Amino acid sequence: MLNAMTALGQGTRLVYRKGLRRYIFLPILVNVIVYATMLSVVVNRFSGWLNHWMSLVPTWLDWLSWLIWPLFVVSLLAVVFFTFTLITHLIAAPFYGFLAAKVEVQATGRIPLDDRNLAKTAIDALGREMVKLAYIAPRAAALFVISWIPGLNLFAPLLWGLFSAWVMAITYLDYPMDNNKVAFGDMRKRLSNHWWQSLSYGGLVTLITWIPLANLFLIPGAVAGAVLMWDQHYRTARELTVQGTV
C-alpha cells in the first residue's frame, strides 16, 4: 500500500510540473464535462431508480428492508461509478496514453517501445478500451445480478470493492503497458502475478475517484503513478535491455 501511495503522490506532483502540465488540460476537460452530466442525471433520477428497485422486493422480505435498502444504494452507486469511469476513460484514453508516454520519458529516462504516430495511437487506444470493456462488462453484470439475490447480496459490497480495485488497476496500469506493446492478456497476467501491488494501487485509485471535484484533478496523477508502478513492478528485464533512453 505504501508503494501505491508513494507512486500516486509522486505521479500527481509530476504531472503538474512545467513540461507536463500542458498534457493534462484536455483529459481534465473531458472529466469535467462527463462528471457534470452524470451528476445532473444522478441527482434527478437516483431517488426514482431506488424506489423502483425497492418496489420489486417481495413482501415476505419486508422485514429485511433495513438491510436491503443500503445494499441497493451501494449497488446503484457502484453502477453509476462504473458508468462514469467507462465513459470518461473511453473518451480520454488517447490523451491518457499520450500523457503516460511523456511521463515515462521524464520520470524514467526511457522511451516507450511504442513506435506508432499520434493518430494511430489514438485509434488503437480506443480499440484497447473496447477490449477492456468486453472484459469488464460481463463481470460487472454478473456482480449486479448477485447484488439482487437474497443472501448472496450480503457479500455484494465486498465483491464490488475488490472488483473496483481490479478494474482500476487494469484501467490505469494498462496505459504504460500498452505504450510498451504489452498485450492485454499478458498485462492481466502481470497484474495477477503482482496481485498485492495491483489491488493496492487500484483500490487507492478507486478511493480518489470517489472524492467529489478533487478526483477530476487527481486522475492525471493516477496515470503518472501507474507509469511509476509499471517501471518498479511490472517491467521485465528483457524490456529494459531493448528499450532506448533519452
For each residue, the residues with C-beta under 8 A, 3 or more apart:
1: 4 5 200 204
2: 5 6
3: 6 7 197 200 201 229 232 233
4: 1 7 8 197 200 201 203 204 225 229
5: 1 2 8 9 204
6: 2 3 9 10
7: 3 4 10 11 201 225 226 228 229 232
8: 4 5 11 12 201 204 205 208 218 221 222 225
9: 5 6 12 13 225
10: 6 7 13 14 224 225 228
11: 7 8 14 15 103 221 222 223 224 225 226 227 228
12: 8 9 15 16 218 220 221 222 224 225
13: 9 10 16 17 221
14: 10 11 17 20 103 106 107 221 224
15: 11 12 20 21 23 24 99 103 220 221 223 224
16: 12 13 20 21 24 221
17: 13 14 20 21
18: 21
19: 22 106
20: 14 15 16 17 23 24 99 102 103 106 224
21: 15 16 17 18 24 25
22: 19 25
23: 15 20 26 95 98 99 102
24: 15 16 20 21 27 28 99 220
25: 21 22 28 29
26: 23 29 30 92 95
27: 24 30 31 92 95 96 99 219 220 223
28: 24 25 31 32 216 217 219 220
29: 25 26 32 33
30: 26 27 33 34 88 91 92 95
31: 27 28 34 35 88 92 215 216 219
32: 28 29 35 36 216
33: 29 30 36 37
34: 30 31 37 38 84 87 88 91
35: 31 32 38 39 84 88 215 216
36: 32 33 39 40
37: 33 34 40 41
38: 34 35 41 42 80 83 84 87
39: 35 36 42 43
40: 36 37 43 44
41: 37 38 44 45
42: 38 39 45 46 80
43: 39 40 46
44: 40 41
45: 41 42 48 49
46: 42 43 49 50 76 80
47: 50 51
48: 45 51 52
49: 45 46 52 53 76
50: 46 47 53 54 69 72 73 76
51: 47 48 54 55
52: 48 49 55 56
53: 49 50 56 57 72 76 148
54: 50 51 57 65 68 69 72
55: 51 52
56: 52 53
57: 53 54 61 62 65 68
58: 61
59: 62
60:
61: 57 58 64 65 68 150
62: 57 59 65
63:
64: 61 67 68 150
65: 54 57 61 62 68 69
66: 69
67: 64 70 71 154
68: 54 57 61 64 65 71 72 153
69: 50 54 65 66 72 73
70: 67 73 74
71: 67 68 74 75 147 153 154 156 157
72: 50 53 54 68 69 75 76 147
73: 50 69 70 76 77
74: 70 71 77 78 147 156 157 160
75: 71 72 78 79 144 147 148 153 156 160
76: 46 49 50 53 72 73 79 80
77: 73 74 80 81
78: 74 75 81 82 143 147 160 164
79: 75 76 82 83 140 144
80: 38 42 46 76 77 83 84
81: 77 78 84 85 164 209 210
82: 78 79 85 86 136 140 164 167
83: 38 79 80 86 87
84: 34 35 38 80 81 87 88
85: 81 82 88 89 167 168 171 209
86: 82 83 89 90 133 136
87: 34 38 83 84 90 91
88: 30 31 34 35 84 85 91 92 219
89: 85 86 92 93 96 129 132 171
90: 86 87 93 126 129 133
91: 30 34 87 88
92: 26 27 30 31 88 89 95 96
93: 89 90 96 97 125 126 128 129
94: 97 98 121 122 125 126
95: 23 26 27 30 92 98 99
96: 27 89 92 93 99 100 125 175 220 223
97: 93 94 100 101 121 122 125 175 178 179
98: 23 94 95 101 102 118 121
99: 15 20 23 24 27 95 96 102 103 175 220 223 224
100: 96 97 103 104 112 175 176 179 223 224 226 227
101: 97 98 104 105 112 114 179
102: 20 23 98 99 105 106
103: 11 14 15 20 99 100 106 107 223 224 227
104: 100 101 107 108 110 111 112 176 179 227 230 231
105: 101 102 108 109 110 111 112 246
106: 14 19 20 102 103
107: 14 103 104 224 227 228 231
108: 104 105 227 231
109: 105 245 246
110: 104 105 231 240 243 244 245 246
111: 104 105 243 244 245 246
112: 100 101 104 105 176 179 180 243
113: 179 180 181 239 242 243
114: 101 121 178 179 180 181
115:
116: 120 121 124
117: 120 121
118: 98 121 122
119: 122 123
120: 116 117 123 124
121: 94 97 98 114 116 117 118 124 125
122: 94 97 118 119 125 126
123: 119 120 126 127
124: 116 120 121 127 128 178
125: 93 94 96 97 121 122 128 129 178
126: 90 93 94 122 123 129 130
127: 123 124 130 131
128: 93 124 125 131 132 174 178 184
129: 89 90 93 125 126 132 133
130: 126 127 133 134
131: 127 128 134 135 184
132: 89 128 129 135 136 170 171 174 184
133: 86 90 129 130 136 137
134: 130 131 137 138
135: 131 132 138 139 170 184 188
136: 82 86 132 133 139 140 167 170
137: 133 134 140 141
138: 134 135 141 142
139: 135 136 142 143 163
140: 79 82 136 137 143 144 163 167
141: 137 138 144 145
142: 138 139 145 146
143: 78 139 140 146 147 156 159 160 163
144: 75 79 140 141 147 148
145: 141 142 148 149
146: 142 143 149 152 153 155 156 159
147: 71 72 74 75 78 143 144 153 156 160
148: 53 75 144 145 153
149: 145 146 152 153
150: 61 64 153
151: 154
152: 146 149 155 156
153: 68 71 75 146 147 148 149 150 156
154: 67 71 151
155: 146 152 158 159
156: 71 74 75 143 146 147 152 153 159 160
157: 71 74 160 161
158: 155 161 162
159: 143 146 155 156 162 163
160: 74 75 78 143 147 156 157 163 164
161: 157 158 164 165 203 206
162: 158 159 165 166 199
163: 139 140 143 159 160 166 167
164: 78 81 82 160 161 167 168 202 203 206
165: 161 162 168 169 199 200 202 203 206
166: 162 163 169 170 191 198 199 202
167: 82 85 136 140 163 164 170 171 202
168: 85 164 165 171 172 201 202 203 205 206 209
169: 165 166 172 173 191 198 199 201 202 205
170: 132 135 136 166 167 173 174 187 188 191 202
171: 85 89 132 167 168 174 205
172: 168 169 175 201 202 205 222 223 225 226
173: 169 170 176 177 187 191 198 201 226 229 230 234
174: 128 132 170 171 177 178 184 187
175: 96 97 99 100 172 178 179 223 226 227
176: 100 104 112 173 179 180 226 227 230 231
177: 173 174 180 182 186 187 190 230 234
178: 97 114 124 125 128 174 175 181 182 187
179: 97 100 101 104 112 113 114 175 176
180: 112 113 114 176 177 230 235 239 243
181: 113 114 178
182: 177 178 186 187 190
183: 186 187
184: 128 131 132 135 174 187 188
185: 188 189
186: 177 182 183 189 190
187: 170 173 174 177 178 182 183 184 190 191
188: 135 170 184 185 191 192
189: 185 186 192 193
190: 177 182 186 187 193 194 234
191: 166 169 170 173 187 188 194 195 198 234
192: 188 189 195 198
193: 189 190
194: 190 191 197 198 233 234
195: 191 192 198 199
196: 199 200
197: 3 4 194 200 201 229 233
198: 166 169 173 191 192 194 195 201 202
199: 162 165 166 169 195 196 202 203
200: 1 3 4 165 196 197 203 204
201: 3 4 7 8 168 169 172 173 197 198 204 205 225 226 229
202: 164 165 166 167 168 169 170 172 198 199 205 206
203: 4 161 164 165 168 199 200 206 207
204: 1 4 5 8 200 201 207 208
205: 8 168 169 171 172 201 202 208 209 222 225
206: 161 164 165 168 202 203 209 210
207: 203 204 210 211
208: 8 204 205 211 214 215 218 219 222
209: 81 85 168 205 206 215 219
210: 81 206 207 215
211: 207 208 214 215 218
212: 215
213: 216 217
214: 208 211 217 218
215: 31 35 208 209 210 211 212 218 219
216: 28 31 32 35 213 219
217: 28 213 214 220 221
218: 8 12 208 211 214 215 221 222
219: 27 28 31 88 208 209 215 216 222 223
220: 12 15 24 27 28 96 99 217 223 224
221: 8 11 12 13 14 15 16 217 218 224 225
222: 8 11 12 172 205 208 218 219 225 226
223: 11 15 27 96 99 100 103 172 175 219 220 226 227
224: 10 11 12 14 15 20 99 100 103 107 220 221 227 228
225: 4 7 8 9 10 11 12 172 201 205 221 222 228 229
226: 7 11 100 172 173 175 176 201 222 223 229 230
227: 11 100 103 104 107 108 175 176 223 224 230 231
228: 7 10 11 107 224 225 231 232
229: 3 4 7 173 197 201 225 226 232 233 234
230: 104 173 176 177 180 226 227 233 234 235
231: 104 107 108 110 176 227 228 235
232: 3 7 228 229 235
233: 3 194 197 229 230
234: 173 177 190 191 194 229 230
235: 180 230 231 232 239 240
236: 239 240
237: 240 241
238: 241 242
239: 113 180 235 236 242 243
240: 110 235 236 237 243
241: 237 238
242: 113 238 239
243: 110 111 112 113 180 239 240
244: 110 111
245: 109 110 111
246: 105 109 110 111
